[in-house]
Amino acid sequence: MHTATLASVLLLVLALGLVLGWLLGAARARSSLQERLVRAETTARLLQDRSEALEADAQVAGELTAAVGPLASDLRTLSQHVSGQDRQQAARLAGLDEQLRQLALQNERLRASASELYSALSATSARGDWGEVQLRRVVELAGMLEHVDFDVQVSVRTDGSTARPDMVVHLPGEASIVIDAKAPLSGLDGSAPEAGAQARAVRRHVSALSKKAYWQAFTPAPRFVVCFLPSDGLLASAGQEDPALIDDALSSGVILASPSTLLGLLKTVALNWQQADLSRSAHRILDLGRELHARVGTLTEHLTRMGAGLDRSVEDYNRLVGSFESRFLPTARKLSATGVSEAALTEPQELSSRSRGLTAAEFEPAHHRGAN
């Protein structure tokens, strides 16, 4: 009995142990399952948060892509434009380099030409030719004609000597202006001009021209001679070096003229010629008017006599018609009545109109005009 009880107890203990073990295992399993469930829920929550974050990032990325797309296109266009500008700038720089090279060559040629011109102008004959050429250009610009408005290289006698001015400009009334075009540059040497050399050269030339007294060879003529300097710069330079030069030249009967001032003088001469032509035309018109007026008077007398003659012819015609009707026609009718002719005679008509005559106030008799 004790054995059975012990066995029962052992069985009960064993059963309790099994139950407790199962309960402990189940509790342990539930705990592990719950722990995995918590971890799964946490993981799911993290995955959901990550998914939402990824969706937000994807939306932002889409918006950025939509915004960056046109910007990228603009950047490509800008890049192409900048590349084109770079190529154009490179081409311009290459062209500018070529132009600078050509300019350097032209400057070198200009320097050589200026040196040759300076050397050529050191000769008196070359300076004279230069002045004559410039003078001819000025008179051509003024619209003057050779042998009409001016003459060149005219030989004249002054104080027993022969002189030859470069040009003589004709003025209305047979007057003349003498022009000398020999450029006074003898104060320049072959290297570099001295200070005041140009003014001294002009002074010497003015003194020589004043002594020639060209105006004495022409009657009438102004008591001065024009000294033509073929460059405005020459006159300006001489005037700056010697401020009293122009006034002293005027006192000596010499007018210093550059191309611009001489052109103004010649334009004035041309205007005087125009005024003279207009004056001659006005006198000619006046003479023609007087002649026409006299001829109108003669024509008026002829018209008046012709009108009077026509009136007398009408009166004579009417008298002839009256005689024809009163004398000849009755006898002719009697002759027709005898059967000589059956044709009726046409009776002429008297003229009732007279010549019109001149009725304008200018053609009224003098006593009538006086009475009015």
TACOR-V798516 format. One record per pair of residues at least 24 apart in sequence whose C-alpha atoms are under 6 Angstrom apart, sorted by the first residue. I is the first residue (numbers start at 1). J is the second residue. Records with the same first field share a line. If there is no record, write none. Layout:
I = J + J
//
This chain:
127 = 183
128 = 182 + 183
131 = 181 + 182 + 183 + 230
132 = 181
134 = 230
138 = 263
142 = 267
158 = 217
175 = 220 + 221
176 = 221
178 = 225
179 = 225 + 226
180 = 227 + 228
181 = 228
183 = 229
196 = 241
198 = 238
199 = 238 + 241 + 242
210 = 252
224 = 253 + 254
225 = 254
226 = 254 + 255
227 = 255 + 256
228 = 257 + 258
229 = 258
231 = 258
232 = 258
307 = 355
311 = 354
318 = 350
//
